[in-house]
Amino acid sequence: MKKLKYGIMGTGRIVERFVGAVRSSEAGEVYAIASRSLENAEKKARELGISRCYGSYEQLVSDDNIDVIYIPTINSAHRENAVLALTHNKHVLIEKPMTLSREDTKMLFDMAREKGLFIMEAQKSLFLPITEEIKKIIYDGVIGEIHLLDYMISIPEVGFKWFYDRKAGGGALFGSGNYILAHAMHLLEEELISSSGHATLSDEGTDLQCIFNLKSEKGILVDGKITTMVAAESGVTIYGEKGRIFIGDFWKARHAEVFVYGEESRQVSFPVEYEMVYEVDHVNRCIDDRLMESPVMTSKVSLSSAEHIDNLWNHFLKRV
Ligand SMILES: NC(=O)c1ccc[n+]([C@@H]2O[C@H](COP(=O)([O-])OP(=O)(O)OC[C@H]3O[C@@H](n4cnc5c(N)ncnc54)[C@H](OP(=O)(O)O)[C@@H]3O)[C@@H](O)[C@H]2O)c1
């Protein structure tokens, strides 16, 4: 496979883990990093051992050697950053949520398709070996027919200010809602319908916590809880007629536990240092195969998630 050169837009907290994942991948190379400030770009490049850095995103996307731009900027900037990268004929891997609306997400997929470029929303949980193994266990009928998925994401210590800024795309739902939606659609292999929910809003107008529920087209119920207000065990429990499966921190999981009623539980484990490596390997293969979208993290999943998040946010505002 051809080596693919990654350019990283921004110097946020997630960048270090992404760099580790690209360096552990089969065909990825960390080529350059950019910040809106040259000083920040130089500092991050030094820290992470990246040989090229730029003091603007425009300079990054203008580098002809770069194949793929990774966009881990604040949520509200994703749309504009992706348009910039696509305009300069770069493939794009864009952090979740892809944009703040279904309309903008659709515009990015349309633009990439018109230009013959690959674009994908980063949803690393879909590419984890543990996710594939648990799907196999489910479809082999080990815990019987599935009727309920119960998700919890607890982030009791929010480490960044823009979480409280609605215009920046902050809040529990926009930050983590699509982790749940994409994971559930991937496990169930069907779309979700009828979203409804409640939230606790901050004085600044973002949600500090939210709960929501949906059902799959076949009638499986999905319930999601995201909180920054209480500490709780994060994960998903998949309930079937003969047992249940618990995947702690399902979006970056290395372990899961399978409980079949009347039997001893068993652990499933896939240790790895940088869990994003599977996602990066997938992106590299898609680009090598000249695909414009991933067959796993599809535009359908991104668009459906964005539509539910739009709908849920409107629900929350009406119910305050
Ligand atoms: N997949 C995952 O595991 C995972 C985990 C955490 C976060 N994320 C996602 O990654 C993205 C970044 O999250 P993070 O926690 O790394 O955020 P962060 O530490 O706050 O970094 C965000 C970066 O955005 C850039 N930026 C661009 N426009 C900006 C603006 N107008 N105001 C402020 N910053 C701006 C900044 O880079 P410069 O100043 O250098 O230009 C900044 O460093 C989010 O979309 C988040 O949802 C993904």
The ligand as a Gaussian input file, in Angstrom:
#p B3LYP/6-31G(d) Opt

LIG

0 1
 N      -12.065000      10.652000      18.768000
 C      -11.658000      10.940000      19.990000
 O      -11.171000      10.091000      20.717000
 C      -11.780000      12.330000      20.502000
 C      -11.439000      12.617000      21.816000
 C      -11.490000      13.940000      22.240000
 C      -11.914000      14.921000      21.373000
 N      -12.296000      14.591000      20.107000
 C      -12.745000      15.615000      19.161000
 O      -11.589000      16.320000      18.737000
 C      -11.891000      17.719000      18.567000
 C      -10.931000      18.519000      19.416000
 O      -11.086000      18.166000      20.759000
 P       -9.949000      18.477000      21.816000
 O      -10.442000      17.959000      23.095000
 O       -8.623000      18.024000      21.312000
 O      -10.032000      20.095000      21.814000
 P       -8.984000      21.199000      22.246000
 O       -7.893000      20.597000      23.069000
 O       -9.766000      22.319000      22.822000
 O       -8.338000      21.640000      20.854000
 C       -9.109000      22.199000      19.851000
 C       -8.199000      22.866000      18.822000
 O       -9.034000      23.512000      17.864000
 C       -8.285000      24.509000      17.215000
 N       -9.191000      25.621000      16.876000
 C       -9.580000      25.929000      15.611000
 N      -10.428000      26.964000      15.610000
 C      -10.557000      27.347000      16.901000
 C      -11.289000      28.378000      17.539000
 N      -12.054000      29.234000      16.841000
 N      -11.210000      28.480000      18.879000
 C      -10.454000      27.606000      19.609000
 N       -9.740000      26.595000      19.048000
 C       -9.789000      26.473000      17.705000
 C       -7.151000      24.898000      18.174000
 O       -5.930000      24.630000      17.524000
 P       -4.876000      25.790000      17.192000
 O       -5.040000      26.852000      18.242000
 O       -3.577000      25.092000      17.305000
 O       -5.158000      26.287000      15.827000
 C       -7.298000      23.974000      19.358000
 O       -6.087000      23.453000      19.795000
 C      -13.355000      17.867000      18.928000
 O      -14.121000      17.846000      17.754000
 C      -13.684000      16.651000      19.764000
 O      -15.039000      16.239000      19.632000
 C      -12.203000      13.319000      19.667000

